[in-house]
Amino acid sequence: MGFSLDNIIRENVKGLKPYSSARDEYVSDGSGMVFLDANENPFENGVNRYPDPQQRSLKAVLADQKGIGPKNMLLGNGSDEVLDLLYRGFCEPRVDNIITMPPTYGMYKVLADINAIENREVLLTEGFEPDVAGILKTVDQRTKLIFVCSPNNPTGNSFQAEGIVALLKGFDGLVVVDEAYIDFANGASWVSRLSEFPNLVVTQTLSKAYGMAGIRLGICMASEEIIEVLNKIKPPYNVNELTQSRALRRVSNASRIESEVREILEQKDLLLKVLPKIECIEKIYPSDANFILVRVDDANKRYNELLKMGVVVRNRSSQPLCGNTLRLTIGTKYENIKLVTALKSLS
């Protein structure tokens, strides 16, 4: 049949008239104007005015860096809000379904449960790649979204492009490629292929490479038509003024971000040279992210031992295909030395 956006939008969203805020109706830099339209407190303190509902200044910088137009971008209160908007825009509760590929980011399932959407799970292969044939076999006429986390969390690997292309071509719904860790990978972002695939959605975040997990800023990039749907249903002021201003300062300093990413990758390379010598580590999985997944002899025991030594890692043993694994985030030089020292002391 082929992809048609109109076929997957929820019926109530098609006819929705979004709330028009005061800052939507009048756009200005504010110079020389007297604002008596939004019932705000008139006494200036830096945050007495409502924020830009479209985050225009921030989007202009980000869109330029990503090589797309501002109309191809939506910003949210963390990636979780961006993902939630996709459910609310395209999935009918108690009717539609989505497909995820465990082991993967847990919020896909949580958001499916919150929105009363069936989550159909198709496990990754033993090599941590999408089972494309299995996924397409699981798709039916009520499947609206397929979530692809690449580089994947918690495994750390990037998926082969051929498999993702096969999903984009073989599925009439949206393929959402979650690139939270793309800045640490060698491969190109799928953002460069948005014009090639009308059903491609790419999400990124300022929480990882940009070092701004505390301000909660997520990015969604897709066709203008998909972004228009999401703009219909997002809260009018979903990204506050403090987040916008802090994010703008940070993303405008691209050289600092690149320097930090380089240092993280250098530290990862050093860790990868040391970890094979640790007695309790049985396998080290390839990683394109800012973390390394390792299989150990007894994950619960080693997790608790590290905790007692003041080192907090993530036990991923409960995830499919991840028995006895620990996920190690790359820290500073000092933190990594403390991790290695603790690991070497385990017997």
Short mmCIF file of the C-alpha atoms (twelve columns), coordinates in Angstrom:
data_MODEL
# 
_entry.id   MODEL 
# 
loop_
_atom_site.group_PDB 
_atom_site.id 
_atom_site.type_symbol 
_atom_site.label_atom_id 
_atom_site.label_alt_id 
_atom_site.label_comp_id 
_atom_site.label_asym_id 
_atom_site.label_seq_id 
_atom_site.Cartn_x 
_atom_site.Cartn_y 
_atom_site.Cartn_z 
_atom_site.pdbx_PDB_model_num 
ATOM 1   C CA . MET A 1   0.000  0.000   0.000  1 
ATOM 2   C CA . GLY A 2   2.833  2.395   0.818  1 
ATOM 3   C CA . PHE A 3   3.219  4.958   3.565  1 
ATOM 4   C CA . SER A 4   0.510  7.601   3.966  1 
ATOM 5   C CA . LEU A 5   0.668  9.910   6.967  1 
ATOM 6   C CA . ASP A 6   -3.064 10.516  6.831  1 
ATOM 7   C CA . ASN A 7   -3.681 6.799   7.346  1 
ATOM 8   C CA . ILE A 8   -1.879 6.651   10.694 1 
ATOM 9   C CA . ILE A 9   -2.928 9.900   12.408 1 
ATOM 10  C CA . ARG A 10  -5.504 9.408   15.146 1 
ATOM 11  C CA . GLU A 11  -8.921 10.596  13.963 1 
ATOM 12  C CA . ASN A 12  -9.430 12.972  16.888 1 
ATOM 13  C CA . VAL A 13  -6.028 14.548  16.213 1 
ATOM 14  C CA . LYS A 14  -6.839 15.171  12.541 1 
ATOM 15  C CA . GLY A 15  -9.584 17.623  13.444 1 
ATOM 16  C CA . LEU A 16  -7.910 19.017  16.555 1 
ATOM 17  C CA . LYS A 17  -7.577 22.772  16.896 1 
ATOM 18  C CA . PRO A 18  -4.571 23.377  19.136 1 
ATOM 19  C CA . TYR A 19  -4.584 25.980  21.882 1 
ATOM 20  C CA . SER A 20  -3.326 29.303  20.562 1 
ATOM 21  C CA . SER A 21  -1.263 31.069  23.199 1 
ATOM 22  C CA . ALA A 22  -0.572 34.770  23.398 1 
ATOM 23  C CA . ARG A 23  3.002  34.158  22.281 1 
ATOM 24  C CA . ASP A 24  1.768  32.231  19.229 1 
ATOM 25  C CA . GLU A 25  -0.466 35.075  18.131 1 
ATOM 26  C CA . TYR A 26  2.173  37.789  18.415 1 
ATOM 27  C CA . VAL A 27  5.834  36.994  17.682 1 
ATOM 28  C CA . SER A 28  8.434  39.664  18.389 1 
ATOM 29  C CA . ASP A 29  11.807 40.159  20.006 1 
ATOM 30  C CA . GLY A 30  9.986  42.365  22.486 1 
ATOM 31  C CA . SER A 31  11.990 45.515  21.921 1 
ATOM 32  C CA . GLY A 32  9.949  48.651  22.422 1 
ATOM 33  C CA . MET A 33  6.706  46.748  22.934 1 
ATOM 34  C CA . VAL A 34  4.298  46.889  25.863 1 
ATOM 35  C CA . PHE A 35  2.941  43.384  26.485 1 
ATOM 36  C CA . LEU A 36  -0.542 43.455  27.974 1 
ATOM 37  C CA . ASP A 37  -1.853 40.347  26.228 1 
ATOM 38  C CA . ALA A 38  -0.979 37.339  28.406 1 
ATOM 39  C CA . ASN A 39  -1.953 38.372  31.961 1 
ATOM 40  C CA . GLU A 40  1.678  38.150  33.082 1 
ATOM 41  C CA . ASN A 41  3.268  39.885  36.051 1 
ATOM 42  C CA . PRO A 42  4.786  43.030  34.455 1 
ATOM 43  C CA . PHE A 43  7.766  43.329  36.833 1 
ATOM 44  C CA . GLU A 44  10.886 42.080  35.059 1 
ATOM 45  C CA . ASN A 45  12.834 39.307  36.808 1 
ATOM 46  C CA . GLY A 46  14.033 37.254  33.836 1 
ATOM 47  C CA . VAL A 47  11.205 34.728  33.913 1 
ATOM 48  C CA . ASN A 48  8.066  36.810  34.379 1 
ATOM 49  C CA . ARG A 49  7.138  36.400  30.703 1 
ATOM 50  C CA . TYR A 50  5.961  33.191  29.069 1 
ATOM 51  C CA . PRO A 51  8.674  31.381  27.070 1 
ATOM 52  C CA . ASP A 52  8.679  31.141  23.287 1 
ATOM 53  C CA . PRO A 53  6.302  28.226  22.606 1 
ATOM 54  C CA . GLN A 54  8.271  27.307  19.462 1 
ATOM 55  C CA . GLN A 55  11.767 27.823  20.931 1 
ATOM 56  C CA . ARG A 56  12.777 29.702  17.768 1 
ATOM 57  C CA . SER A 57  16.250 30.884  18.826 1 
ATOM 58  C CA . LEU A 58  17.283 27.474  20.092 1 
ATOM 59  C CA . LYS A 59  15.827 25.650  17.104 1 
ATOM 60  C CA . ALA A 60  17.668 27.954  14.706 1 
ATOM 61  C CA . VAL A 61  21.040 26.903  16.155 1 
ATOM 62  C CA . LEU A 62  20.188 23.216  16.495 1 
ATOM 63  C CA . ALA A 63  18.616 22.961  13.046 1 
ATOM 64  C CA . ASP A 64  21.691 24.543  11.479 1 
ATOM 65  C CA . GLN A 65  23.951 22.086  13.298 1 
ATOM 66  C CA . LYS A 66  21.804 19.118  12.238 1 
ATOM 67  C CA . GLY A 67  21.521 20.280  8.625  1 
ATOM 68  C CA . ILE A 68  17.725 20.531  8.562  1 
ATOM 69  C CA . GLY A 69  15.102 23.271  8.641  1 
ATOM 70  C CA . PRO A 70  13.529 24.472  11.912 1 
ATOM 71  C CA . LYS A 71  10.163 23.192  10.670 1 
ATOM 72  C CA . ASN A 72  11.622 19.680  10.664 1 
ATOM 73  C CA . MET A 73  12.236 19.879  14.410 1 
ATOM 74  C CA . LEU A 74  10.203 19.657  17.590 1 
ATOM 75  C CA . LEU A 75  11.675 20.149  21.063 1 
ATOM 76  C CA . GLY A 76  10.283 18.525  24.168 1 
ATOM 77  C CA . ASN A 77  10.629 18.265  27.922 1 
ATOM 78  C CA . GLY A 78  13.191 15.498  27.564 1 
ATOM 79  C CA . SER A 79  13.066 12.748  24.959 1 
ATOM 80  C CA . ASP A 80  10.374 11.050  27.016 1 
ATOM 81  C CA . GLU A 81  7.888  13.809  26.184 1 
ATOM 82  C CA . VAL A 82  8.843  13.601  22.512 1 
ATOM 83  C CA . LEU A 83  8.216  9.839   22.529 1 
ATOM 84  C CA . ASP A 84  4.947  10.277  24.402 1 
ATOM 85  C CA . LEU A 85  3.734  12.759  21.777 1 
ATOM 86  C CA . LEU A 86  4.333  10.136  19.080 1 
ATOM 87  C CA . TYR A 87  2.055  7.708   20.910 1 
ATOM 88  C CA . ARG A 88  -0.611 10.352  21.429 1 
ATOM 89  C CA . GLY A 89  -0.500 11.566  17.852 1 
ATOM 90  C CA . PHE A 90  -0.558 8.249   16.039 1 
ATOM 91  C CA . CYS A 91  -1.736 5.429   18.334 1 
ATOM 92  C CA . GLU A 92  -5.383 4.839   19.234 1 
ATOM 93  C CA . PRO A 93  -5.628 3.561   22.834 1 
ATOM 94  C CA . ARG A 94  -6.748 -0.078  23.211 1 
ATOM 95  C CA . VAL A 95  -6.722 -0.456  19.423 1 
ATOM 96  C CA . ASP A 96  -3.255 0.112   17.969 1 
ATOM 97  C CA . ASN A 97  0.089  -1.494  18.723 1 
ATOM 98  C CA . ILE A 98  3.787  -0.671  18.548 1 
ATOM 99  C CA . ILE A 99  6.867  -2.871  18.177 1 
ATOM 100 C CA . THR A 100 9.987  -2.753  20.334 1 
ATOM 101 C CA . MET A 101 13.166 -4.855  20.259 1 
ATOM 102 C CA . PRO A 102 14.376 -5.921  23.707 1 
ATOM 103 C CA . PRO A 103 16.843 -5.509  25.179 1 
ATOM 104 C CA . THR A 104 16.240 -1.799  24.646 1 
ATOM 105 C CA . TYR A 105 15.311 1.478   26.341 1 
ATOM 106 C CA . GLY A 106 12.627 0.729   28.926 1 
ATOM 107 C CA . MET A 107 10.512 3.858   28.459 1 
ATOM 108 C CA . TYR A 108 9.077  2.593   25.154 1 
ATOM 109 C CA . LYS A 109 7.189  -0.085  27.095 1 
ATOM 110 C CA . VAL A 110 6.282  2.262   29.974 1 
ATOM 111 C CA . LEU A 111 4.809  4.824   27.585 1 
ATOM 112 C CA . ALA A 112 2.907  2.100   25.741 1 
ATOM 113 C CA . ASP A 113 1.366  0.998   29.034 1 
ATOM 114 C CA . ILE A 114 0.518  4.583   30.025 1 
ATOM 115 C CA . ASN A 115 -1.175 5.203   26.679 1 
ATOM 116 C CA . ALA A 116 -2.970 1.824   26.645 1 
ATOM 117 C CA . ILE A 117 -1.116 0.690   23.514 1 
ATOM 118 C CA . GLU A 118 -0.133 -2.934  22.948 1 
ATOM 119 C CA . ASN A 119 3.638  -3.402  22.942 1 
ATOM 120 C CA . ARG A 120 4.707  -6.271  20.684 1 
ATOM 121 C CA . GLU A 121 8.240  -7.356  21.504 1 
ATOM 122 C CA . VAL A 122 10.545 -8.943  18.935 1 
ATOM 123 C CA . LEU A 123 13.857 -9.832  20.569 1 
ATOM 124 C CA . LEU A 124 17.132 -8.791  19.014 1 
ATOM 125 C CA . THR A 125 19.213 -11.593 17.550 1 
ATOM 126 C CA . GLU A 126 22.047 -13.137 19.561 1 
ATOM 127 C CA . GLY A 127 24.314 -10.641 17.807 1 
ATOM 128 C CA . PHE A 128 22.144 -7.769  19.087 1 
ATOM 129 C CA . GLU A 129 20.733 -6.874  15.653 1 
ATOM 130 C CA . PRO A 130 17.053 -6.358  14.708 1 
ATOM 131 C CA . ASP A 131 15.238 -9.485  13.541 1 
ATOM 132 C CA . VAL A 132 13.849 -7.707  10.482 1 
ATOM 133 C CA . ALA A 133 11.898 -10.694 9.163  1 
ATOM 134 C CA . GLY A 134 10.413 -11.327 12.583 1 
ATOM 135 C CA . ILE A 135 9.451  -7.676  13.006 1 
ATOM 136 C CA . LEU A 136 7.733  -7.409  9.617  1 
ATOM 137 C CA . LYS A 137 5.932  -10.674 10.318 1 
ATOM 138 C CA . THR A 138 4.647  -9.213  13.599 1 
ATOM 139 C CA . VAL A 139 3.319  -6.051  11.906 1 
ATOM 140 C CA . ASP A 140 -0.410 -5.868  11.208 1 
ATOM 141 C CA . GLN A 141 -2.794 -3.124  10.060 1 
ATOM 142 C CA . ARG A 142 -2.936 -1.679  13.601 1 
ATOM 143 C CA . THR A 143 0.843  -1.336  14.007 1 
ATOM 144 C CA . LYS A 144 1.716  2.359   14.041 1 
ATOM 145 C CA . LEU A 145 5.267  2.698   15.407 1 
ATOM 146 C CA . ILE A 146 8.483  0.652   15.389 1 
ATOM 147 C CA . PHE A 147 11.139 1.827   17.863 1 
ATOM 148 C CA . VAL A 148 14.782 1.394   16.861 1 
ATOM 149 C CA . CYS A 149 17.374 2.452   19.450 1 
ATOM 150 C CA . SER A 150 20.712 2.863   17.664 1 
ATOM 151 C CA . PRO A 151 23.253 2.955   19.251 1 
ATOM 152 C CA . ASN A 152 21.222 0.647   21.439 1 
ATOM 153 C CA . ASN A 153 20.770 0.888   25.186 1 
ATOM 154 C CA . PRO A 154 21.884 -1.261  27.034 1 
ATOM 155 C CA . THR A 155 23.936 -3.196  24.462 1 
ATOM 156 C CA . GLY A 156 25.860 -0.185  23.097 1 
ATOM 157 C CA . ASN A 157 26.035 -1.260  19.449 1 
ATOM 158 C CA . SER A 158 24.764 0.579   16.380 1 
ATOM 159 C CA . PHE A 159 22.444 -1.439  14.157 1 
ATOM 160 C CA . GLN A 160 23.383 -2.209  10.565 1 
ATOM 161 C CA . ALA A 161 21.888 0.313   8.151  1 
ATOM 162 C CA . GLU A 162 20.511 -2.361  5.817  1 
ATOM 163 C CA . GLY A 163 18.159 -3.662  8.499  1 
ATOM 164 C CA . ILE A 164 16.771 -0.218  9.299  1 
ATOM 165 C CA . VAL A 165 16.287 0.520   5.589  1 
ATOM 166 C CA . ALA A 166 14.370 -2.749  5.242  1 
ATOM 167 C CA . LEU A 167 12.034 -1.660  8.042  1 
ATOM 168 C CA . LEU A 168 11.529 1.781   6.514  1 
ATOM 169 C CA . LYS A 169 10.683 0.290   3.134  1 
ATOM 170 C CA . GLY A 170 8.644  -2.637  4.395  1 
ATOM 171 C CA . PHE A 171 6.504  -0.870  7.011  1 
ATOM 172 C CA . ASP A 172 3.690  1.618   6.355  1 
ATOM 173 C CA . GLY A 173 3.887  3.239   9.790  1 
ATOM 174 C CA . LEU A 174 6.573  5.347   11.480 1 
ATOM 175 C CA . VAL A 175 10.042 4.005   12.178 1 
ATOM 176 C CA . VAL A 176 11.417 5.933   15.161 1 
ATOM 177 C CA . VAL A 177 15.225 5.842   15.344 1 
ATOM 178 C CA . ASP A 178 16.316 6.849   18.839 1 
ATOM 179 C CA . GLU A 179 19.798 8.357   18.578 1 
ATOM 180 C CA . ALA A 180 20.427 9.345   22.189 1 
ATOM 181 C CA . TYR A 181 24.045 8.152   21.864 1 
ATOM 182 C CA . ILE A 182 24.765 9.069   18.241 1 
ATOM 183 C CA . ASP A 183 27.393 11.681  19.135 1 
ATOM 184 C CA . PHE A 184 29.684 8.918   20.434 1 
ATOM 185 C CA . ALA A 185 29.336 6.750   17.310 1 
ATOM 186 C CA . ASN A 186 31.375 6.753   14.107 1 
ATOM 187 C CA . GLY A 187 28.375 6.294   11.809 1 
ATOM 188 C CA . ALA A 188 26.276 9.107   10.367 1 
ATOM 189 C CA . SER A 189 22.976 10.165  11.892 1 
ATOM 190 C CA . TRP A 190 19.772 9.072   10.189 1 
ATOM 191 C CA . VAL A 191 18.820 12.764  10.129 1 
ATOM 192 C CA . SER A 192 20.738 12.969  6.840  1 
ATOM 193 C CA . ARG A 193 18.174 10.598  5.279  1 
ATOM 194 C CA . LEU A 194 14.937 12.261  6.389  1 
ATOM 195 C CA . SER A 195 14.152 13.437  2.865  1 
ATOM 196 C CA . GLU A 196 14.633 9.884   1.578  1 
ATOM 197 C CA . PHE A 197 12.109 8.230   3.901  1 
ATOM 198 C CA . PRO A 198 8.820  10.032  4.693  1 
ATOM 199 C CA . ASN A 199 8.090  7.600   7.540  1 
ATOM 200 C CA . LEU A 200 11.411 8.175   9.318  1 
ATOM 201 C CA . VAL A 201 11.464 9.921   12.711 1 
ATOM 202 C CA . VAL A 202 14.757 10.585  14.513 1 
ATOM 203 C CA . THR A 203 14.991 11.493  18.195 1 
ATOM 204 C CA . GLN A 204 18.045 12.847  19.989 1 
ATOM 205 C CA . THR A 205 18.739 14.386  23.383 1 
ATOM 206 C CA . LEU A 206 20.849 16.966  25.170 1 
ATOM 207 C CA . SER A 207 21.265 14.598  28.137 1 
ATOM 208 C CA . LYS A 208 24.288 12.609  26.929 1 
ATOM 209 C CA . ALA A 209 26.990 14.206  24.768 1 
ATOM 210 C CA . TYR A 210 25.705 17.715  25.480 1 
ATOM 211 C CA . GLY A 211 25.921 17.083  29.230 1 
ATOM 212 C CA . MET A 212 22.547 18.614  30.079 1 
ATOM 213 C CA . ALA A 213 20.521 15.783  31.592 1 
ATOM 214 C CA . GLY A 214 19.341 18.116  34.339 1 
ATOM 215 C CA . ILE A 215 17.482 20.569  32.076 1 
ATOM 216 C CA . ARG A 216 15.408 17.908  30.219 1 
ATOM 217 C CA . LEU A 217 15.552 18.756  26.517 1 
ATOM 218 C CA . GLY A 218 14.688 16.238  23.805 1 
ATOM 219 C CA . ILE A 219 14.745 16.646  20.020 1 
ATOM 220 C CA . CYS A 220 12.454 15.132  17.407 1 
ATOM 221 C CA . MET A 221 13.317 15.452  13.713 1 
ATOM 222 C CA . ALA A 222 11.046 14.365  10.870 1 
ATOM 223 C CA . SER A 223 9.142  15.659  7.859  1 
ATOM 224 C CA . GLU A 224 7.349  18.983  8.273  1 
ATOM 225 C CA . GLU A 225 4.029  17.122  8.083  1 
ATOM 226 C CA . ILE A 226 4.883  14.834  11.004 1 
ATOM 227 C CA . ILE A 227 6.177  17.756  13.071 1 
ATOM 228 C CA . GLU A 228 2.940  19.655  12.371 1 
ATOM 229 C CA . VAL A 229 0.953  16.793  13.900 1 
ATOM 230 C CA . LEU A 230 3.110  16.791  17.031 1 
ATOM 231 C CA . ASN A 231 2.884  20.583  17.356 1 
ATOM 232 C CA . LYS A 232 -0.895 20.226  17.431 1 
ATOM 233 C CA . ILE A 233 -0.841 18.175  20.590 1 
ATOM 234 C CA . LYS A 234 2.172  19.398  22.535 1 
ATOM 235 C CA . PRO A 235 1.524  21.656  25.556 1 
ATOM 236 C CA . PRO A 236 1.888  25.303  24.489 1 
ATOM 237 C CA . TYR A 237 4.830  26.051  26.783 1 
ATOM 238 C CA . ASN A 238 6.407  22.609  27.106 1 
ATOM 239 C CA . VAL A 239 10.007 23.896  27.175 1 
ATOM 240 C CA . ASN A 240 10.496 26.521  29.876 1 
ATOM 241 C CA . GLU A 241 12.547 29.697  29.612 1 
ATOM 242 C CA . LEU A 242 15.362 28.475  31.871 1 
ATOM 243 C CA . THR A 243 15.817 25.338  29.777 1 
ATOM 244 C CA . GLN A 244 15.768 27.282  26.523 1 
ATOM 245 C CA . SER A 245 18.321 29.869  27.636 1 
ATOM 246 C CA . ARG A 246 20.675 27.344  29.241 1 
ATOM 247 C CA . ALA A 247 20.465 25.025  26.233 1 
ATOM 248 C CA . LEU A 248 21.130 27.883  23.808 1 
ATOM 249 C CA . ARG A 249 24.321 28.832  25.648 1 
ATOM 250 C CA . ARG A 250 25.508 25.239  25.672 1 
ATOM 251 C CA . VAL A 251 24.784 24.271  22.044 1 
ATOM 252 C CA . SER A 252 26.368 27.516  20.861 1 
ATOM 253 C CA . ASN A 253 29.681 26.261  22.272 1 
ATOM 254 C CA . ALA A 254 30.123 23.334  19.889 1 
ATOM 255 C CA . SER A 255 33.891 23.144  20.356 1 
ATOM 256 C CA . ARG A 256 33.504 22.518  24.108 1 
ATOM 257 C CA . ILE A 257 31.017 19.713  23.482 1 
ATOM 258 C CA . GLU A 258 33.282 18.123  20.864 1 
ATOM 259 C CA . SER A 259 36.217 18.302  23.289 1 
ATOM 260 C CA . GLU A 260 34.247 16.548  26.026 1 
ATOM 261 C CA . VAL A 261 33.071 13.836  23.630 1 
ATOM 262 C CA . ARG A 262 36.678 13.229  22.530 1 
ATOM 263 C CA . GLU A 263 37.793 12.894  26.140 1 
ATOM 264 C CA . ILE A 264 34.978 10.444  26.919 1 
ATOM 265 C CA . LEU A 265 35.939 8.329   23.903 1 
ATOM 266 C CA . GLU A 266 39.612 8.420   24.907 1 
ATOM 267 C CA . GLN A 267 38.690 7.256   28.380 1 
ATOM 268 C CA . LYS A 268 36.551 4.486   26.883 1 
ATOM 269 C CA . ASP A 269 39.486 3.281   24.792 1 
ATOM 270 C CA . LEU A 270 41.668 3.161   27.926 1 
ATOM 271 C CA . LEU A 271 39.008 1.179   29.779 1 
ATOM 272 C CA . LEU A 272 38.673 -1.267  26.892 1 
ATOM 273 C CA . LYS A 273 42.383 -2.033  27.206 1 
ATOM 274 C CA . VAL A 274 42.115 -2.740  30.938 1 
ATOM 275 C CA . LEU A 275 38.777 -4.548  31.258 1 
ATOM 276 C CA . PRO A 276 39.926 -7.786  29.520 1 
ATOM 277 C CA . LYS A 277 42.449 -8.231  32.339 1 
ATOM 278 C CA . ILE A 278 39.735 -8.174  35.031 1 
ATOM 279 C CA . GLU A 279 39.212 -11.746 36.274 1 
ATOM 280 C CA . CYS A 280 35.442 -11.581 36.852 1 
ATOM 281 C CA . ILE A 281 34.686 -10.128 33.396 1 
ATOM 282 C CA . GLU A 282 33.833 -12.858 30.891 1 
ATOM 283 C CA . LYS A 283 32.827 -10.817 27.835 1 
ATOM 284 C CA . ILE A 284 33.014 -7.199  26.656 1 
ATOM 285 C CA . TYR A 285 30.425 -6.166  24.084 1 
ATOM 286 C CA . PRO A 286 31.200 -3.702  21.242 1 
ATOM 287 C CA . SER A 287 30.057 -0.181  22.045 1 
ATOM 288 C CA . ASP A 288 29.310 2.943   20.010 1 
ATOM 289 C CA . ALA A 289 28.032 4.770   23.099 1 
ATOM 290 C CA . ASN A 290 29.418 6.380   26.258 1 
ATOM 291 C CA . PHE A 291 29.081 3.103   28.151 1 
ATOM 292 C CA . ILE A 292 30.310 -0.480  27.939 1 
ATOM 293 C CA . LEU A 293 28.226 -3.589  28.574 1 
ATOM 294 C CA . VAL A 294 30.182 -6.451  30.151 1 
ATOM 295 C CA . ARG A 295 29.189 -9.964  31.139 1 
ATOM 296 C CA . VAL A 296 30.560 -11.052 34.487 1 
ATOM 297 C CA . ASP A 297 30.574 -14.286 36.481 1 
ATOM 298 C CA . ASP A 298 27.891 -13.132 38.941 1 
ATOM 299 C CA . ALA A 299 26.293 -9.761  38.217 1 
ATOM 300 C CA . ASN A 300 24.303 -9.449  41.454 1 
ATOM 301 C CA . LYS A 301 27.349 -10.233 43.570 1 
ATOM 302 C CA . ARG A 302 29.674 -7.919  41.648 1 
ATOM 303 C CA . TYR A 303 27.115 -5.091  41.592 1 
ATOM 304 C CA . ASN A 304 26.765 -5.173  45.374 1 
ATOM 305 C CA . GLU A 305 30.522 -5.434  45.903 1 
ATOM 306 C CA . LEU A 306 31.131 -2.365  43.731 1 
ATOM 307 C CA . LEU A 307 28.379 -0.503  45.551 1 
ATOM 308 C CA . LYS A 308 30.088 -1.114  48.899 1 
ATOM 309 C CA . MET A 309 33.253 0.403   47.410 1 
ATOM 310 C CA . GLY A 310 31.380 3.544   46.349 1 
ATOM 311 C CA . VAL A 311 31.018 2.708   42.641 1 
ATOM 312 C CA . VAL A 312 27.506 2.642   41.177 1 
ATOM 313 C CA . VAL A 313 27.044 0.750   37.897 1 
ATOM 314 C CA . ARG A 314 23.860 -0.627  36.301 1 
ATOM 315 C CA . ASN A 315 22.899 -4.266  36.594 1 
ATOM 316 C CA . ARG A 316 21.145 -5.196  33.336 1 
ATOM 317 C CA . SER A 317 20.772 -8.911  34.066 1 
ATOM 318 C CA . SER A 318 16.973 -8.740  34.078 1 
ATOM 319 C CA . GLN A 319 16.920 -7.749  30.404 1 
ATOM 320 C CA . PRO A 320 16.505 -10.383 27.659 1 
ATOM 321 C CA . LEU A 321 19.829 -11.688 26.289 1 
ATOM 322 C CA . CYS A 322 21.674 -9.782  29.030 1 
ATOM 323 C CA . GLY A 323 22.149 -12.372 31.757 1 
ATOM 324 C CA . ASN A 324 24.911 -11.492 34.236 1 
ATOM 325 C CA . THR A 325 25.704 -8.150  32.612 1 
ATOM 326 C CA . LEU A 326 26.735 -4.827  34.076 1 
ATOM 327 C CA . ARG A 327 26.588 -1.526  32.199 1 
ATOM 328 C CA . LEU A 328 29.533 0.762   32.898 1 
ATOM 329 C CA . THR A 329 29.171 4.451   32.053 1 
ATOM 330 C CA . ILE A 330 32.395 6.188   31.027 1 
ATOM 331 C CA . GLY A 331 33.266 8.703   33.729 1 
ATOM 332 C CA . THR A 332 36.118 11.134  34.298 1 
ATOM 333 C CA . LYS A 333 39.697 9.885   34.461 1 
ATOM 334 C CA . TYR A 334 39.487 9.825   38.257 1 
ATOM 335 C CA . GLU A 335 36.167 7.979   38.264 1 
ATOM 336 C CA . ASN A 336 37.385 5.395   35.766 1 
ATOM 337 C CA . ILE A 337 40.522 4.758   37.823 1 
ATOM 338 C CA . LYS A 338 38.305 4.195   40.867 1 
ATOM 339 C CA . LEU A 339 36.154 1.760   38.847 1 
ATOM 340 C CA . VAL A 340 39.174 -0.204  37.608 1 
ATOM 341 C CA . THR A 341 40.744 -0.295  41.079 1 
ATOM 342 C CA . ALA A 342 37.498 -1.626  42.525 1 
ATOM 343 C CA . LEU A 343 37.118 -4.242  39.795 1 
ATOM 344 C CA . LYS A 344 40.690 -5.453  40.230 1 
ATOM 345 C CA . SER A 345 40.098 -5.948  43.936 1 
ATOM 346 C CA . LEU A 346 37.224 -8.384  43.376 1 
ATOM 347 C CA . SER A 347 37.991 -12.027 43.953 1 
# 
